[in-house]
Amino acid sequence: MATRKLSISVPPEVEEMIKAAAAEEGIPVSTWLAKAALEKAEAAAKYAAGLAAAEELVAESERVHGPISEDDRQRVRDFLREVGILDTDEWRTAG
């Protein structure tokens, strides 16, 4: 696989954590960082796809059954926060 050089800046404590993690896995820092970035990007893509699917389900449910009450929306938000799927600032209402 072709690679490109990338320069990043991190605080010293983060640098030490990265170096320690790479050493623990027995891989170069650049390889560890590339893997970490790829995992983060894949997780973000999965999250976005899941959010889009959830919004479509809500829209479909509302087309069939009418609007979801604000109380029910809040219960869902609370549940998603409780299980760690949703941060406080991440909620976007469908519709």
Backbone as XML, in Angstrom:
<?xml version="1.0"?>
<chain id="A" units="angstrom">
  <residue number="1" name="MET">
    <atom name="N" x="0.848" y="-1.172" z="0.000"/>
    <atom name="CA" x="0.000" y="0.000" z="0.000"/>
    <atom name="C" x="0.895" y="1.238" z="0.000"/>
  </residue>
  <residue number="2" name="ALA">
    <atom name="N" x="0.561" y="2.191" z="-0.833"/>
    <atom name="CA" x="1.305" y="3.443" z="-0.881"/>
    <atom name="C" x="1.038" y="4.239" z="0.387"/>
  </residue>
  <residue number="3" name="THR">
    <atom name="N" x="2.048" y="4.961" z="0.830"/>
    <atom name="CA" x="1.885" y="5.785" z="2.016"/>
    <atom name="C" x="2.310" y="7.211" z="1.712"/>
  </residue>
  <residue number="4" name="ARG">
    <atom name="N" x="1.815" y="8.123" z="2.545"/>
    <atom name="CA" x="2.179" y="9.528" z="2.429"/>
    <atom name="C" x="2.587" y="10.018" z="3.800"/>
  </residue>
  <residue number="5" name="LYS">
    <atom name="N" x="3.497" y="10.946" z="3.828"/>
    <atom name="CA" x="3.962" y="11.505" z="5.080"/>
    <atom name="C" x="2.973" y="12.574" z="5.540"/>
  </residue>
  <residue number="6" name="LEU">
    <atom name="N" x="2.700" y="12.572" z="6.837"/>
    <atom name="CA" x="1.775" y="13.516" z="7.433"/>
    <atom name="C" x="2.396" y="14.020" z="8.727"/>
  </residue>
  <residue number="7" name="SER">
    <atom name="N" x="2.366" y="15.290" z="8.952"/>
    <atom name="CA" x="2.912" y="15.865" z="10.171"/>
    <atom name="C" x="1.757" y="16.231" z="11.097"/>
  </residue>
  <residue number="8" name="ILE">
    <atom name="N" x="1.863" y="15.823" z="12.374"/>
    <atom name="CA" x="0.834" y="16.173" z="13.351"/>
    <atom name="C" x="1.502" y="16.750" z="14.593"/>
  </residue>
  <residue number="9" name="SER">
    <atom name="N" x="0.739" y="17.470" z="15.368"/>
    <atom name="CA" x="1.209" y="18.006" z="16.645"/>
    <atom name="C" x="0.301" y="17.481" z="17.740"/>
  </residue>
  <residue number="10" name="VAL">
    <atom name="N" x="0.917" y="16.993" z="18.811"/>
    <atom name="CA" x="0.153" y="16.479" z="19.941"/>
    <atom name="C" x="0.835" y="16.941" z="21.232"/>
  </residue>
  <residue number="11" name="PRO">
    <atom name="N" x="0.077" y="17.041" z="22.310"/>
    <atom name="CA" x="0.683" y="17.364" z="23.597"/>
    <atom name="C" x="1.648" y="16.244" z="24.020"/>
  </residue>
  <residue number="12" name="PRO">
    <atom name="N" x="2.657" y="16.577" z="24.827"/>
    <atom name="CA" x="3.653" y="15.574" z="25.238"/>
    <atom name="C" x="3.050" y="14.325" z="25.875"/>
  </residue>
  <residue number="13" name="GLU">
    <atom name="N" x="2.014" y="14.494" z="26.706"/>
    <atom name="CA" x="1.427" y="13.321" z="27.360"/>
    <atom name="C" x="0.739" y="12.402" z="26.349"/>
  </residue>
  <residue number="14" name="VAL">
    <atom name="N" x="0.172" y="12.978" z="25.296"/>
    <atom name="CA" x="-0.446" y="12.162" z="24.242"/>
    <atom name="C" x="0.640" y="11.435" z="23.454"/>
  </residue>
  <residue number="15" name="GLU">
    <atom name="N" x="1.734" y="12.133" z="23.183"/>
    <atom name="CA" x="2.862" y="11.497" z="22.485"/>
    <atom name="C" x="3.331" y="10.259" z="23.249"/>
  </residue>
  <residue number="16" name="GLU">
    <atom name="N" x="3.478" y="10.393" z="24.554"/>
    <atom name="CA" x="3.940" y="9.259" z="25.361"/>
    <atom name="C" x="2.939" y="8.107" z="25.338"/>
  </residue>
  <residue number="17" name="MET">
    <atom name="N" x="1.656" y="8.437" z="25.382"/>
    <atom name="CA" x="0.631" y="7.388" z="25.325"/>
    <atom name="C" x="0.678" y="6.666" z="23.979"/>
  </residue>
  <residue number="18" name="ILE">
    <atom name="N" x="0.829" y="7.423" z="22.905"/>
    <atom name="CA" x="0.898" y="6.833" z="21.562"/>
    <atom name="C" x="2.104" y="5.920" z="21.450"/>
  </residue>
  <residue number="19" name="LYS">
    <atom name="N" x="3.274" y="6.409" z="21.885"/>
    <atom name="CA" x="4.493" y="5.606" z="21.809"/>
    <atom name="C" x="4.376" y="4.330" z="22.632"/>
  </residue>
  <residue number="20" name="ALA">
    <atom name="N" x="3.790" y="4.443" z="23.816"/>
    <atom name="CA" x="3.617" y="3.268" z="24.672"/>
    <atom name="C" x="2.675" y="2.249" z="24.032"/>
  </residue>
  <residue number="21" name="ALA">
    <atom name="N" x="1.590" y="2.740" z="23.453"/>
    <atom name="CA" x="0.628" y="1.837" z="22.817"/>
    <atom name="C" x="1.244" y="1.139" z="21.610"/>
  </residue>
  <residue number="22" name="ALA">
    <atom name="N" x="2.000" y="1.893" z="20.818"/>
    <atom name="CA" x="2.656" y="1.299" z="19.652"/>
    <atom name="C" x="3.682" y="0.258" z="20.088"/>
  </residue>
  <residue number="23" name="ALA">
    <atom name="N" x="4.451" y="0.580" z="21.118"/>
    <atom name="CA" x="5.444" y="-0.367" z="21.629"/>
    <atom name="C" x="4.766" y="-1.632" z="22.152"/>
  </residue>
  <residue number="24" name="GLU">
    <atom name="N" x="3.654" y="-1.453" z="22.841"/>
    <atom name="CA" x="2.896" y="-2.604" z="23.373"/>
    <atom name="C" x="2.480" y="-3.551" z="22.250"/>
  </residue>
  <residue number="25" name="GLU">
    <atom name="N" x="2.107" y="-2.984" z="21.111"/>
    <atom name="CA" x="1.700" y="-3.803" z="19.962"/>
    <atom name="C" x="2.890" y="-4.231" z="19.111"/>
  </residue>
  <residue number="26" name="GLY">
    <atom name="N" x="4.062" y="-3.663" z="19.392"/>
    <atom name="CA" x="5.255" y="-4.028" z="18.630"/>
    <atom name="C" x="5.243" y="-3.505" z="17.204"/>
  </residue>
  <residue number="27" name="ILE">
    <atom name="N" x="4.653" y="-2.337" z="17.022"/>
    <atom name="CA" x="4.574" y="-1.752" z="15.676"/>
    <atom name="C" x="5.095" y="-0.316" z="15.723"/>
  </residue>
  <residue number="28" name="PRO">
    <atom name="N" x="5.518" y="0.216" z="14.575"/>
    <atom name="CA" x="5.965" y="1.607" z="14.549"/>
    <atom name="C" x="4.828" y="2.571" z="14.897"/>
  </residue>
  <residue number="29" name="VAL">
    <atom name="N" x="5.211" y="3.724" z="15.431"/>
    <atom name="CA" x="4.238" y="4.747" z="15.802"/>
    <atom name="C" x="3.371" y="5.131" z="14.603"/>
  </residue>
  <residue number="30" name="SER">
    <atom name="N" x="3.984" y="5.294" z="13.444"/>
    <atom name="CA" x="3.203" y="5.696" z="12.270"/>
    <atom name="C" x="2.156" y="4.645" z="11.914"/>
  </residue>
  <residue number="31" name="THR">
    <atom name="N" x="2.508" y="3.380" z="12.054"/>
    <atom name="CA" x="1.543" y="2.305" z="11.785"/>
    <atom name="C" x="0.420" y="2.335" z="12.811"/>
  </residue>
  <residue number="32" name="TRP">
    <atom name="N" x="0.785" y="2.529" z="14.074"/>
    <atom name="CA" x="-0.226" y="2.588" z="15.134"/>
    <atom name="C" x="-1.184" y="3.750" z="14.892"/>
  </residue>
  <residue number="33" name="LEU">
    <atom name="N" x="-0.633" y="4.915" z="14.559"/>
    <atom name="CA" x="-1.478" y="6.084" z="14.296"/>
    <atom name="C" x="-2.388" y="5.869" z="13.090"/>
  </residue>
  <residue number="34" name="ALA">
    <atom name="N" x="-1.854" y="5.260" z="12.043"/>
    <atom name="CA" x="-2.675" y="4.994" z="10.856"/>
    <atom name="C" x="-3.820" y="4.058" z="11.201"/>
  </residue>
  <residue number="35" name="LYS">
    <atom name="N" x="-3.524" y="2.999" z="11.981"/>
    <atom name="CA" x="-4.577" y="2.070" z="12.402"/>
    <atom name="C" x="-5.621" y="2.778" z="13.254"/>
  </residue>
  <residue number="36" name="ALA">
    <atom name="N" x="-5.162" y="3.608" z="14.194"/>
    <atom name="CA" x="-6.088" y="4.320" z="15.074"/>
    <atom name="C" x="-6.974" y="5.273" z="14.281"/>
  </residue>
  <residue number="37" name="ALA">
    <atom name="N" x="-6.376" y="5.978" z="13.332"/>
    <atom name="CA" x="-7.153" y="6.910" z="12.505"/>
    <atom name="C" x="-8.178" y="6.160" z="11.658"/>
  </residue>
  <residue number="38" name="LEU">
    <atom name="N" x="-7.763" y="5.031" z="11.087"/>
    <atom name="CA" x="-8.684" y="4.238" z="10.279"/>
    <atom name="C" x="-9.843" y="3.718" z="11.121"/>
  </residue>
  <residue number="39" name="GLU">
    <atom name="N" x="-9.540" y="3.213" z="12.320"/>
    <atom name="CA" x="-10.603" y="2.726" z="13.203"/>
    <atom name="C" x="-11.578" y="3.849" z="13.561"/>
  </residue>
  <residue number="40" name="LYS">
    <atom name="N" x="-11.049" y="5.031" z="13.840"/>
    <atom name="CA" x="-11.897" y="6.170" z="14.182"/>
    <atom name="C" x="-12.766" y="6.578" z="12.990"/>
  </residue>
  <residue number="41" name="ALA">
    <atom name="N" x="-12.168" y="6.615" z="11.803"/>
    <atom name="CA" x="-12.925" y="6.986" z="10.601"/>
    <atom name="C" x="-14.007" y="5.951" z="10.299"/>
  </residue>
  <residue number="42" name="GLU">
    <atom name="N" x="-13.690" y="4.673" z="10.446"/>
    <atom name="CA" x="-14.689" y="3.622" z="10.211"/>
    <atom name="C" x="-15.814" y="3.709" z="11.231"/>
  </residue>
  <residue number="43" name="ALA">
    <atom name="N" x="-15.478" y="3.983" z="12.491"/>
    <atom name="CA" x="-16.504" y="4.121" z="13.526"/>
    <atom name="C" x="-17.408" y="5.318" z="13.232"/>
  </residue>
  <residue number="44" name="ALA">
    <atom name="N" x="-16.822" y="6.411" z="12.770"/>
    <atom name="CA" x="-17.617" y="7.595" z="12.428"/>
    <atom name="C" x="-18.555" y="7.297" z="11.265"/>
  </residue>
  <residue number="45" name="ALA">
    <atom name="N" x="-18.071" y="6.555" z="10.276"/>
    <atom name="CA" x="-18.904" y="6.200" z="9.129"/>
    <atom name="C" x="-20.050" y="5.282" z="9.565"/>
  </residue>
  <residue number="46" name="LYS">
    <atom name="N" x="-19.759" y="4.318" z="10.450"/>
    <atom name="CA" x="-20.813" y="3.426" z="10.955"/>
    <atom name="C" x="-21.847" y="4.217" z="11.747"/>
  </residue>
  <residue number="47" name="TYR">
    <atom name="N" x="-21.365" y="5.138" z="12.575"/>
    <atom name="CA" x="-22.273" y="5.958" z="13.371"/>
    <atom name="C" x="-23.185" y="6.768" z="12.455"/>
  </residue>
  <residue number="48" name="ALA">
    <atom name="N" x="-22.598" y="7.395" z="11.430"/>
    <atom name="CA" x="-23.392" y="8.202" z="10.497"/>
    <atom name="C" x="-24.418" y="7.338" z="9.769"/>
  </residue>
  <residue number="49" name="ALA">
    <atom name="N" x="-24.012" y="6.142" z="9.359"/>
    <atom name="CA" x="-24.941" y="5.242" z="8.667"/>
    <atom name="C" x="-26.060" y="4.801" z="9.608"/>
  </residue>
  <residue number="50" name="GLY">
    <atom name="N" x="-25.711" y="4.510" z="10.857"/>
    <atom name="CA" x="-26.722" y="4.119" z="11.836"/>
    <atom name="C" x="-27.693" y="5.243" z="12.128"/>
  </residue>
  <residue number="51" name="LEU">
    <atom name="N" x="-27.163" y="6.452" z="12.242"/>
    <atom name="CA" x="-28.015" y="7.610" z="12.482"/>
    <atom name="C" x="-28.962" y="7.840" z="11.310"/>
  </residue>
  <residue number="52" name="ALA">
    <atom name="N" x="-28.444" y="7.720" z="10.094"/>
    <atom name="CA" x="-29.293" y="7.886" z="8.911"/>
    <atom name="C" x="-30.383" y="6.817" z="8.874"/>
  </residue>
  <residue number="53" name="ALA">
    <atom name="N" x="-30.028" y="5.579" z="9.214"/>
    <atom name="CA" x="-31.017" y="4.499" z="9.229"/>
    <atom name="C" x="-32.079" y="4.750" z="10.302"/>
  </residue>
  <residue number="54" name="ALA">
    <atom name="N" x="-31.639" y="5.218" z="11.467"/>
    <atom name="CA" x="-32.588" y="5.503" z="12.545"/>
    <atom name="C" x="-33.532" y="6.633" z="12.149"/>
  </residue>
  <residue number="55" name="GLU">
    <atom name="N" x="-32.977" y="7.665" z="11.520"/>
    <atom name="CA" x="-33.831" y="8.774" z="11.079"/>
    <atom name="C" x="-34.836" y="8.307" z="10.040"/>
  </residue>
  <residue number="56" name="GLU">
    <atom name="N" x="-34.435" y="7.410" z="9.165"/>
    <atom name="CA" x="-35.366" y="6.877" z="8.165"/>
    <atom name="C" x="-36.461" y="6.045" z="8.839"/>
  </residue>
  <residue number="57" name="LEU">
    <atom name="N" x="-36.086" y="5.255" z="9.848"/>
    <atom name="CA" x="-37.089" y="4.473" z="10.584"/>
    <atom name="C" x="-38.092" y="5.386" z="11.276"/>
  </residue>
  <residue number="58" name="VAL">
    <atom name="N" x="-37.599" y="6.457" z="11.877"/>
    <atom name="CA" x="-38.493" y="7.406" z="12.538"/>
    <atom name="C" x="-39.422" y="8.041" z="11.507"/>
  </residue>
  <residue number="59" name="ALA">
    <atom name="N" x="-38.858" y="8.463" z="10.385"/>
    <atom name="CA" x="-39.675" y="9.091" z="9.342"/>
    <atom name="C" x="-40.741" y="8.126" z="8.836"/>
  </residue>
  <residue number="60" name="GLU">
    <atom name="N" x="-40.366" y="6.874" z="8.619"/>
    <atom name="CA" x="-41.327" y="5.865" z="8.153"/>
    <atom name="C" x="-42.417" y="5.637" z="9.196"/>
  </residue>
  <residue number="61" name="SER">
    <atom name="N" x="-42.004" y="5.523" z="10.461"/>
    <atom name="CA" x="-42.987" y="5.336" z="11.531"/>
    <atom name="C" x="-43.954" y="6.508" z="11.597"/>
  </residue>
  <residue number="62" name="GLU">
    <atom name="N" x="-43.423" y="7.723" z="11.440"/>
    <atom name="CA" x="-44.290" y="8.895" z="11.489"/>
    <atom name="C" x="-45.219" y="8.967" z="10.280"/>
  </residue>
  <residue number="63" name="ARG">
    <atom name="N" x="-44.755" y="8.490" z="9.127"/>
    <atom name="CA" x="-45.647" y="8.453" z="7.953"/>
    <atom name="C" x="-46.812" y="7.505" z="8.199"/>
  </residue>
  <residue number="64" name="VAL">
    <atom name="N" x="-46.538" y="6.405" z="8.874"/>
    <atom name="CA" x="-47.569" y="5.388" z="9.097"/>
    <atom name="C" x="-48.440" y="5.719" z="10.311"/>
  </residue>
  <residue number="65" name="HIS">
    <atom name="N" x="-47.798" y="6.140" z="11.414"/>
    <atom name="CA" x="-48.505" y="6.268" z="12.692"/>
    <atom name="C" x="-48.684" y="7.700" z="13.187"/>
  </residue>
  <residue number="66" name="GLY">
    <atom name="N" x="-48.168" y="8.669" z="12.448"/>
    <atom name="CA" x="-48.242" y="10.050" z="12.908"/>
    <atom name="C" x="-47.015" y="10.422" z="13.721"/>
  </residue>
  <residue number="67" name="PRO">
    <atom name="N" x="-46.924" y="11.688" z="14.087"/>
    <atom name="CA" x="-45.746" y="12.186" z="14.790"/>
    <atom name="C" x="-45.477" y="11.474" z="16.113"/>
  </residue>
  <residue number="68" name="ILE">
    <atom name="N" x="-44.204" y="11.295" z="16.404"/>
    <atom name="CA" x="-43.782" y="10.731" z="17.685"/>
    <atom name="C" x="-43.822" y="11.854" z="18.705"/>
  </residue>
  <residue number="69" name="SER">
    <atom name="N" x="-44.372" y="11.567" z="19.867"/>
    <atom name="CA" x="-44.513" y="12.610" z="20.885"/>
    <atom name="C" x="-43.145" y="13.051" z="21.401"/>
  </residue>
  <residue number="70" name="GLU">
    <atom name="N" x="-43.083" y="14.274" z="21.887"/>
    <atom name="CA" x="-41.828" y="14.777" z="22.455"/>
    <atom name="C" x="-41.417" y="13.959" z="23.674"/>
  </residue>
  <residue number="71" name="ASP">
    <atom name="N" x="-42.383" y="13.467" z="24.453"/>
    <atom name="CA" x="-42.052" y="12.610" z="25.600"/>
    <atom name="C" x="-41.349" y="11.341" z="25.150"/>
  </residue>
  <residue number="72" name="ASP">
    <atom name="N" x="-41.856" y="10.707" z="24.081"/>
    <atom name="CA" x="-41.221" y="9.497" z="23.568"/>
    <atom name="C" x="-39.834" y="9.801" z="22.993"/>
  </residue>
  <residue number="73" name="ARG">
    <atom name="N" x="-39.700" y="10.921" z="22.297"/>
    <atom name="CA" x="-38.385" y="11.317" z="21.775"/>
    <atom name="C" x="-37.388" y="11.501" z="22.923"/>
  </residue>
  <residue number="74" name="GLN">
    <atom name="N" x="-37.848" y="12.128" z="24.003"/>
    <atom name="CA" x="-36.958" y="12.355" z="25.140"/>
    <atom name="C" x="-36.563" y="11.035" z="25.795"/>
  </residue>
  <residue number="75" name="ARG">
    <atom name="N" x="-37.495" y="10.098" z="25.896"/>
    <atom name="CA" x="-37.172" y="8.778" z="26.451"/>
    <atom name="C" x="-36.106" y="8.091" z="25.617"/>
  </residue>
  <residue number="76" name="VAL">
    <atom name="N" x="-36.194" y="8.205" z="24.296"/>
    <atom name="CA" x="-35.190" y="7.613" z="23.412"/>
    <atom name="C" x="-33.846" y="8.300" z="23.617"/>
  </residue>
  <residue number="77" name="ARG">
    <atom name="N" x="-33.830" y="9.642" z="23.662"/>
    <atom name="CA" x="-32.586" y="10.381" z="23.899"/>
    <atom name="C" x="-31.935" y="9.943" z="25.204"/>
  </residue>
  <residue number="78" name="ASP">
    <atom name="N" x="-32.749" y="9.861" z="26.266"/>
    <atom name="CA" x="-32.229" y="9.458" z="27.575"/>
    <atom name="C" x="-31.628" y="8.057" z="27.521"/>
  </residue>
  <residue number="79" name="PHE">
    <atom name="N" x="-32.321" y="7.142" z="26.865"/>
    <atom name="CA" x="-31.823" y="5.774" z="26.734"/>
    <atom name="C" x="-30.510" y="5.734" z="25.959"/>
  </residue>
  <residue number="80" name="LEU">
    <atom name="N" x="-30.452" y="6.442" z="24.827"/>
    <atom name="CA" x="-29.238" y="6.438" z="24.014"/>
    <atom name="C" x="-28.061" y="7.044" z="24.767"/>
  </residue>
  <residue number="81" name="ARG">
    <atom name="N" x="-28.306" y="8.058" z="25.565"/>
    <atom name="CA" x="-27.237" y="8.618" z="26.397"/>
    <atom name="C" x="-26.808" y="7.613" z="27.462"/>
  </residue>
  <residue number="82" name="GLU">
    <atom name="N" x="-27.777" y="6.957" z="28.089"/>
    <atom name="CA" x="-27.502" y="5.997" z="29.156"/>
    <atom name="C" x="-26.624" y="4.848" z="28.681"/>
  </residue>
  <residue number="83" name="VAL">
    <atom name="N" x="-26.843" y="4.367" z="27.464"/>
    <atom name="CA" x="-26.058" y="3.240" z="26.949"/>
    <atom name="C" x="-24.798" y="3.692" z="26.220"/>
  </residue>
  <residue number="84" name="GLY">
    <atom name="N" x="-24.559" y="5.013" z="26.188"/>
    <atom name="CA" x="-23.328" y="5.522" z="25.626"/>
    <atom name="C" x="-23.301" y="5.690" z="24.124"/>
  </residue>
  <residue number="85" name="ILE">
    <atom name="N" x="-24.446" y="5.645" z="23.496"/>
    <atom name="CA" x="-24.509" y="5.800" z="22.041"/>
    <atom name="C" x="-24.589" y="7.269" z="21.654"/>
  </residue>
  <residue number="86" name="LEU">
    <atom name="N" x="-25.142" y="8.080" z="22.523"/>
    <atom name="CA" x="-25.410" y="9.476" z="22.191"/>
    <atom name="C" x="-24.794" y="10.387" z="23.234"/>
  </residue>
  <residue number="87" name="ASP">
    <atom name="N" x="-23.994" y="11.344" z="22.771"/>
    <atom name="CA" x="-23.496" y="12.403" z="23.646"/>
    <atom name="C" x="-24.544" y="13.488" z="23.706"/>
  </residue>
  <residue number="88" name="THR">
    <atom name="N" x="-24.477" y="14.307" z="24.709"/>
    <atom name="CA" x="-25.462" y="15.376" z="24.912"/>
    <atom name="C" x="-25.600" y="16.271" z="23.696"/>
  </residue>
  <residue number="89" name="ASP">
    <atom name="N" x="-24.480" y="16.597" z="23.037"/>
    <atom name="CA" x="-24.517" y="17.544" z="21.927"/>
    <atom name="C" x="-24.776" y="16.902" z="20.577"/>
  </residue>
  <residue number="90" name="GLU">
    <atom name="N" x="-24.936" y="15.589" z="20.520"/>
    <atom name="CA" x="-25.022" y="14.918" z="19.234"/>
    <atom name="C" x="-26.446" y="14.731" z="18.706"/>
  </residue>
  <residue number="91" name="TRP">
    <atom name="N" x="-27.448" y="15.011" z="19.508"/>
    <atom name="CA" x="-28.811" y="14.679" z="19.077"/>
    <atom name="C" x="-29.285" y="15.614" z="17.989"/>
  </residue>
  <residue number="92" name="ARG">
    <atom name="N" x="-29.791" y="15.028" z="16.934"/>
    <atom name="CA" x="-30.476" y="15.787" z="15.888"/>
    <atom name="C" x="-31.852" y="15.167" z="15.746"/>
  </residue>
  <residue number="93" name="THR">
    <atom name="N" x="-32.874" y="15.954" z="15.827"/>
    <atom name="CA" x="-34.225" y="15.410" z="15.690"/>
    <atom name="C" x="-34.517" y="15.125" z="14.221"/>
  </residue>
  <residue number="94" name="ALA">
    <atom name="N" x="-35.262" y="14.078" z="14.011"/>
    <atom name="CA" x="-35.681" y="13.735" z="12.633"/>
    <atom name="C" x="-36.882" y="14.600" z="12.286"/>
  </residue>
  <residue number="95" name="GLY">
    <atom name="N" x="-36.914" y="15.012" z="11.036"/>
    <atom name="CA" x="-38.073" y="15.748" z="10.543"/>
    <atom name="C" x="-38.080" y="17.128" z="10.863"/>
  </residue>
</chain>
